[in-house]
Amino acid sequence: MTLTGSTLAEISPPDNGTMLDLDGLDVYRSAPPVGTPIKGGLIVIHEIWGLVAHIKDVADRFAAQGYVVYAPDILSHGGVTPQAGAELERLRESNDPAEQHRLQPLMREALTAARQPEYAAWAVGALQRVVTALAAEPGVAGHIGVIGFCFGGTFAFALAAADPRIRIAFPFYGSPPEGSLANIACPVRAFYGGQDERLMASLPELRDRMAKAGIDFTAQVYPDAQHAFFNNTNTHAYDAVVAADAWQQVLEILANQFDNK
């Protein structure tokens, strides 16, 4: 996939963390300053734009709260590099009708590989390698959570179902994957915008599936919020008040979950 326009370097602020190579998987690592007590570890899974500046910023924000954070790039394997994702974000924000017209076909092209069943199996396996690496970090002590946004929200569900080392999962406006969720052994705290019609239509069925599987599941719905309400680079959907409330809830839930286990 070839995209022209702004590059990631032009859009991204300087990274506060470092890039790791986990057997060919790029992972952005952000951690509290040396000497700061570690509260636990957190995996941050990106949206359909990939490992762009916004996701690194989210990782840095959690690190500032005392968490060792790994944000893996699982979309480059599916054909969407961070540079391509940044260009797609630029098109999303453009007021030029011609560029808006380009966005949808480019998105379909970019995500063709990532929609294949074999990709999902690869991605879950890659995320489990991330869990293994994060678990080895000093101070994490088995306190590992996952948070994912949209595309990443789906994989937050999937990782929780695949890996019992996950102690808490936060899908933000993500659809659960196909197949059984019965293996999820941790609490799931999901966040949705009430104006996200597709996910609102499927939420009753999801609640029913979770209840039948005996999973500790809670969905926080913000009635007036859109899909992607947490992404402060998305001028079409970002809701500062709602995002701040969700952020505070996640921090409180993380603290309670890790302090009590």
N, C-alpha and C positions, 0 to 999 in steps of 0.2 A: 504493500500500500504506500503510495507516494502522496504526500501532502505538502503544500507550499504555504508560506506565510510566517507568522511568528513562531519562533523556536522556543523550546522549553527554557533555554537559558535566558531568553528575553522576558519570559513571564515569571519565572521562579525567583523568589527571594533566596538569599544564601541559606544553604542547609545548616541546621544546628547539629545534625547528627552525622552519621557516616553510612556508607554503603557497604554491605556485606555480600559475599558470593557464597551461597549455600549450594554447592554441587551444581552450579550453573544457574541458580535462581537468585536474582537480584533482590536484596532486602534492605530497606532503609531502617537503620537502628538509631533510636533516640533514647537517651537515658538521663536520669537526674545528675546534677553535678556530683563529682567525687566527694564522698563523705556524707551525702544525703541518705537517710534511711530509705531502703527500697520497700515499697508496699506490696509489690507483686509485678507480674508481667502482663502485657496486653498485646494482642495481635490486631492490627487495624487493616481491614480489607477494603480496597478502593472501589470506587464507582466504575461505570463503564468507560470513563476517561483514562483509567489506568493510574499509575503511580505519579500523579501530577503534584504541583506545589501545594494544593489545598490539603491533600492527604498527608504530606510531610508536615504541614503546619499542625494538623490534628494530632499527629504523633508527637510533635514537640510540646504541644499543650498538655498532653497526658504525662509526658516525661517530667514536665515542670511540676506536676502534682505528685511525683514520687514513683512513677511506674517505668519499668524498662519496656520499651515499645519496639516491636518489629512490624514494619509495614512492607509486605512482600509485593513484588511486581508479578502478578500471575497472568496479566493480559499480554505481555510481550510474546509469550508462548502461543497465544491465540491470534497474534498478528497485529496487536495494537501496542506499539512502543509508547513510552512516556511522551516522546516528541509528537507522535501522531495524535495521542490523546489531548495534548495541549493545543494542537491546531484545531481539533474538533471542538474543544471548549471555546476557542476564539470564534469559530463560526457560530456556535450557539449564542454567543453574546453580541454578535454583529447586528447592526440595524440595517445592513444592506440586504434587500430582498434577494438579490442574486446569490449572496453567500448563504442566506438561510435556505434557499432552494437547493444548494449543494449539500447541505448537512445530512438530510435523511438518507439519500443514496450512499453517501460516504459512510454513514453509520452502519447501514446494512452490509456494505462491503467489508468494513473493518471487523465486524463481529461474526462473520460467517463461520470462521473456524471455532470461535468460542462457543457457538451454539451447538456444536456436535457433541454427542454423548461421550465420546472418548476424551474430549477436553475436560469435562466435569470430573471424570475419574482421575485424570492427571492432576487437576487442580487440587482436589482433596488430598491426594497423596503428597503434593508439594507443600500444602499447608500443614500437614502432619510433620513434615521435616522441619518446618518453621517452629512448631510446638516443641519438638525435641531440642532444637538449638536454644530457644527461649528458656526452656526448663533448666538448661545448664548454666544460665546466668546466675552469678552470686546474688543471693538475697531474694530471688523469686520464690524459692521454697515451695513449689507446686501451686502457687497462687496465680493461675493463668486464666485470663478472660479473652473473649474475642468480640470485636465490634466491627460491623460491616455496613456499608451504605449502598442501597439499591442492588446492583450486581453483587457487591460485597455482602449485602444483607442475606442474599440467597446462600452464599458460601459460609456465612456465619452459622446459619441453620445447619448446613451440610457438615461443617467441621465439628460442631457440637454433637451431631449424630454419629460421627465417625471416630471421635477421639475422646475417651473418658477423662483425659487430663484437663479438658476444658471445664472450668468451675462456674462460669457465668457467661451468657451469650447475649449480645445486644444487636439484633438486626434492626437497622433503620430502613424503613420503607423497602423491605426486601421480600420477595416471594419465596416460600419454602420450596426446596427442590422436589422433584418427582420422587416417589418411593416412600419408604417407611421413615418416620421420625421417631419410632418407638425406642431407639437406642439412646436418645438424648437423656442424659442423667443429671444435667445441671439445670438451674433456673434459666428461663428465657424471658428477657424483658425487651419487648419490641416497641418501636415508636413509628407512628404513622401520621400523615396529614389527612384530615377528614375530606379534603377536596381531591384526594388521589383516588379517583373513581374506581379504577381497576382493582386496586388493593382493598378498597373498602367493600367492594362486591364479594371478594374472596375471603374476607376476614372472618365472617361467621363460620364458614367451613373449616378454616384453620383452627379457630377456637375449639370446634367440635373434635377435630383430629387430635389436638393436643390433650383435651380432656379425656378422650377415650384411651390415649396412650399413657395417661397418668403423669403427664409432664407439668411441671410448675411453670405455667405460662401466663404472662400478663401483657396486655397490649395497651399502651398509652396512645390515645387518639386525640390530636389537636384539631378541633372541628374546622377552623378556618385556614389551616395550613395546607400547602401544596406538597406534592412529591418533591424531594430534595430540599426541604426547608432548612436543613442544617448547613448546607454548602454556601458559605458567605461569598463565593466567587460567582454564584449563579444569581444574577440580578432578576431573573424571572420568577424565582421560587423562594429565595432566602427570606426567612422571617426571624429577625434578631431576637424578639421576645421569646418566641417558641424555642429557638435554638438554645438560648440561655437557660431556659427551664429544663430542656432535655439534658443539656450538659451537666447541670447541677444534680439532676436525678441520677445520671450515670455515675457520677463521682460518689454520691451517697450510697448507691447500691453496691458499687465496688468496695467501698470501705467496710460496709456491713458484711458483705459476703466473705471477704478475706479476713476480717477481724474475728469472725465467728467460726472459722474453720481451722 
